[in-house]
């Protein structure tokens, strides 16, 4: 199957469902093709010369392409047409139903979207497009607001969520739509906004980039005012196709809101299309809470736990012994290992063996968040994950002595959620996310009921709903003014005794009412100066500031603390008359030799009267530990059993790139799959023959890139050759 730039878009959920291939309808298949030249001319050609193939839609706003339906043997002939650049077939999956939680079974610390609306507005008359897994428009809380939609997966006008008979069922888009505009037992941020639903992601919540772009194009044609995309991939680059499409949609007047991703807390984890420069990328906050942890009293050892999605709360009331695999679990905390067995099955077996709780040890150094959700037969004991390092410590103790663990609690303040992806963006070094919104334990609509979910997928629709409120309140404001007001008035999240880093929070936590009543609007307060490579270099950014008050305003920059290697040139006090807009130059000179290499970030302060505006800034000195290669995809070409297509995204100039295959169990080298002697920044793509690829099977692929300075960067990913 040939993908545009080869990356599968996945919804940003905090849990992952297993997936298995589901056979498509033998009598009919849906395809989207990307073409060169005029799509309308090619449409007429296909209608004339291929009468058994229906041209369902034509795209030319955000990309050039056609949507086709027909018998597989007829569609197979399309691949030979000279004007076709790439073919995008629909993926299907089939597993058990997604879990449903009724409203009377929601967690104690649940958050409701309506609490985020601190205004008197409801979003009336504003059209909000939800590009996602579809929308259950029959849900009693959504059917009053739903207007229309389109299904880019099946190419029809019914954007209903994937049903069990179609493959792995979905609910994500319905949850997102409810956060924006539910109006029933639960209410969204903008309960009178109009919902337009677009099913871009099929069974299991997956689909190609072109499906997402085609859904966006349909939303633009339908005249939506705001578009929410709670989806993304792992390519951290501003020029990926979905990011380009987002920028084009924004230029056409649509406010595009995107989830920043759930791959935090590491840096450089934001992925396309949240990397788009004109997107409103949203990170997630976590509310103040009591956070449980395990405590080994005699060793004075604290073990952090992450309660899994679908688990009952971790509220053990006394100390318990632990038991590792192979030992008796009765009345003990079971220590299990992450592997091929699903988390639910592991936890359920521990429950059957009498465990009071289960902790699952990660097989990698990074933290992880899993799911044990199951509506039909839920796990009744608490289940949490722990780090690989803590797991080794527990195992060693359990085998040498009897170990007892208490449950203790830490009071945690409101914070940036650990899972929320961080910036910056590679290549242009933009600060992402742009703003923060609630993203933990958000209750909203799902097919058949309600459920609490977490992720930046839940944070983004809070912002989409807020923009609907502002559009109702300020119908004469442009999108730039709305976004500027949101960023200017956002309040800064603290981390200890100082502001959290810009790449964690962008401009801060959004406040809709403050944005509506903003008397000062800074068009884009985030100052990204890019990369400095010379001995001494100076760059200037322009701040466009508008005084919306009825009286003049005087503004003054606070002079930053002097730092070796940095020199700011800031304007002295300046005045703006009522309604005046002015560009203010802010210059930064860097002497590279006097500064540490890497990312430098912080805050500038602009004062007006008794108000202080914190402006995030960021620059890169020479080089950083940003990912140099990512997004490697490899698959059979459409309608072919002989040729394979590959795609590899490079964030920096490279001399060469190589993909080596290893046995995933023994890690013994098997063969070199691919060598690129002329690698380019951005997408590297091509085809390989079956002979060049070699034996089918499951491999560990090691991608190694040789950079221009002679150093090497590498990363690994699993690869299945069919």
Steps between C-alpha positions, in 0.01 A plus 500: 500500500655828392468796739562866437831549675425169664400589857187363660309759706393377843261659746675633811345264756666407824435132426548273201267225381639189331442489126453218248437515129135489395411398145335765286178461301592297190244679283598860573809688607571865581818680397637851506756577232737794493551636148714738301332772296131593508282252697189600300663404170604164645151450641348534153759260359419231759125544453543458123750215487424313824117490524499243783695734729306778674675833568344587835688823577755738353757686714695807399506740796746340741639234264425367150318170491191290431295259712402182316271203562464181304573128475859418605590357160389825329678724751818298452528646150521853645858449613621499140360845418790744446346793691471307830768589757386266776212275603346489848288199582286465811634299794261278699536340845278282719507433875267528796276796580652811654417542872208719606456665839157631596474844657428357846831307492739784428813548715495722808750745354321534165505832314205636301560722198223745588709619798749640249242750370537798732300729269135576427536375141402161355654494153169558328523506121866391484584198282754260650640214292622185679752310286532172682361145518147620425215619721210312653245760389218291655633561852232695693756760609624563143210450260362850561830662394605270219449654156679285242822321421690269270672163519836504320561133590189357332447806274141579593306761699465289814788576742384255767769347721634160392253229602601151626394344170749726316804422713638638824230746614585859587368770732772764500331751267177486698689575820675795334173634356339483844777705660441767237122517484307233691163632615320248716584313818853627451579830335797600292696825508275651230165315528330702224777460241422304184681167456630385163645149516768353272605137522865508391621211718346157456491179706728521800547874448753479217524638150738660255613860487307547178177390667556765766577767239196400292279535810649842569429605142136394533472698824637810323246451219222472759598839639598403855630783718710281728658160435615256770758231426567283805737284299860491388813299434857485625662712228634816664530719193320812377490395133320168532193486267240523776678802649504671160127429460431651843682820401302521177171453684600777743583731209147435370353633826449187712632492857671158521546350848722193541598267785872536576550127561530255789870410484621717789674578722797476263595800285463501119191277521247728327390345168333612179255664446545674838835615360323726249598865551141624463344230718376562852679207663368403841674328790323349800481600865454268795297632796623516858469154653614250759739272316550148639841338518639186658728528801738233630533615862808302605695610192361856497427440131229679298365339183299711261195334346282603205145373537386351170202612294195296601642410842309550821667769719815395687369535857662219698443562870789310655835342415519189279767248412614479141532191280678460168395271218515138609418580866167487680300819423230449766448819708816651347598762246587312181810617310459425129712570193397688189525272198283347229204422730240784507495701823135410561568125477799527735301697758195275474711190563660663805152586627388137455803386700394721793729802460386823668669709232729464201799702387641451149872561451601682183746333260656837409650779710226755414169522691185367332124518534300187413135395509313216670158631398231240427131578532368143501732358767697781666806442716397564861847544652715813452759470223798731448828513310848557642841568346741230387751610765248480786386163372852359521532630857169342604589164344837487670344581839212255456737213425730570795251597772137563583421850381200707606377814328284781634292732284583864573390821333660819377301817452575613146412850375342565162764429237578425140395136455796264477362344182463836322753523214766767517662709229680653338440426130802389301628697197330834584526462881148630569368494857227238539248458656341841458269476803383254766152374591355223724587152376471259794188295589274700270141369496323520167271314263581163343270265305251360748590722794781701655863441588796672661809509275831681518745630246574811299213371283276619781687830549471614137116503482488720811686760294286439190191562713655811653570643155133445416410707808735780394367498144149547635614775738728678247362426150718775348828355631731319259645162587837668560336732754322210671814289523704801607251580775506138623880498521532851643260433788604141578629460853834334562525156653750481786754226548637537847583867562519602131305476178498166322719502188350646180532164320275352770224762501543745213329820607327329792152390611221651295239726666206564267338785689832685530555455126158644416566807714863546399596866463849413378550238230846379402456328165752225580684541831722194441845609385684222316839616372604175336858373487816707560811353338745791450742635760278805550159535343201729549136432410190715535137396553205734458228509767171632363315660793152652495346729763127423507428727798327837480804679644873512414725233649870521590707182473846422643722193471669375815872481423606131523769396742841534334631169368834432332458445127152658480411856420140620468406818320160602632308819428466753778155600620260540210141623483208366298193717442150349518460251214862541389695199375878506472788261428763510772850363421658269758859407417724229641876479441679176586872436538505124447835432663381644832186285521438132551385314190134404483158650558474823701158621610342736747265796541506870422271727699301786348323726752201729452350671803462227759496218244799285406510301179743207493635430151665160440820495298719223362812458290744225415874553542684301232343158554276304731392145580200525268392187309678495164302214344141387557183372340648198319221315320520199273219318319391321184389733225132503414393201284854361501664192644841586355584859590528676835498871581705662777499843666747649746477855638827683578496815711851611403738477205672164484772334295329162496243280673482124545237253622636174646282206601556290814331195648264649766568219748874432468584850365737335252561695178302363205563736206498859377160590360573845362787744444444864402817666373323826413272561797311830513344706776130412521341195341714236334293251303537234236428140404676168538439176313411178674848367417665805659288470814572134568316258727169589660478500878509699823812713553651770716603782264793723599498831312842668500568845359843647431485877549704761315730550799600134488298390803235227496143494633283190519168364623320169477150384417324170442438406136276233348575402142204319348 
